[in-house]
């Protein structure tokens, strides 16, 4: 080791001082690491929310396009194909749950 000889020749007082400096440095770096990890988690959560919002938005756009297409064709075949059978929404409207989720996400990101 490069510094082994220097440390071996240090007095106990100097070694205690060095120990205190190293301990302080470890504490500071540990606190910084915890803050950075928390920030990373926040960013990851925000990314997940944004991805969910984009998925919901694309779903709403697809349903809207299917509705417009079906109205142009004068039928409901396209709507029936894209809408789950468990939907409680009125024919020709977008699912209320999707709209509520999209609005909540929009308000969250303001």
N, C-alpha and C positions, 0 to 999 in steps of 0.2 A: 504494500500500500504506500501511496505517495506521502500521506500525512501521518502515517502511523508513528514514525519517529518523533515528529513534532508533538503529537498528542501524548506520547509516553513521557516526554520531558516536561509536560505542563504541570503546574502546581495544582493542588486540589481546588483551590479557590478559582483558578482560571478554568479548570474543567467544569466546575459548577456554573460559572458564568456562561461558558460555551453551551452547556446543557440547557440552561434557561433560555438562551437565544434560539437554540434549535427547537425547544418545546414551544416557544412563542411562534416561531415560523410555522411549525406544523399546525398549530391551532388556527393561525390566520389562513393558511392554505386549505385546511379542512373546511372552515367556514365558507371560503370562496367556492370550493367544490360543491358544497351543499346548495349554495345559492344558484350556481350554474346548473346543477342537476334539476333543481326546482324550475328554473326557467325553461330548460329543455322539455320537461314534462308539460309545462303550460303551453309551449309552442306545439307540442305533439297533439295535445287536446284540441287546441285551436284549429290545427290542420284537419283533425278528424271531423270537427264541427263544420268546417268549410266544405269538406268533401261530401258530408251528408247533405248540406244545403245544395250543393251543385247537383247531386243525384236527385234530390227532390225537385229542384227547378227543372232539370231535364225531363223528369217524369211528367210534371205539369205541362211543359211545352209539348211533349209527345201527345198527351191526352188532348190538349187544345188543338193541335194540328189534326188529330184524328177526328175531333168533333167538327172542325171546319171542313175537312175533306168529306165527312159523311153528310154534312148539310149541303155541300156543293153537289154531291151525288144524289141527294134526296133520300138517303137511307140511313140506317143505324148499324149496318154490318160492321163498319170500321170501329165504331164505338163499342160494340159488343165484344169485338176481338180484343181490345186493349183494356177493358174494364173488368176487374175480377167480379165473379158472380156474387160475392159477399158484400159488394159496395152498397152503402145505404144512401148514396147521393142520388139526386133526381137525374133522370136521363138527360144527357146534354150538359151536365155540370161536372166540375172536377171534385174529386173526393174531398170532403170537408176536413178530414184528418190531415191530408197532405197540405192543404192550404193553411191550416192553423200552424202546422210545423214550419212551413216556409215563412210565414209571418213572424213567428217566434224567433227563427234564426235571423231574419232580417233585422228585427229589433235588437237582438243580441249583438250584432256586428256594427251597430251605429255608434 
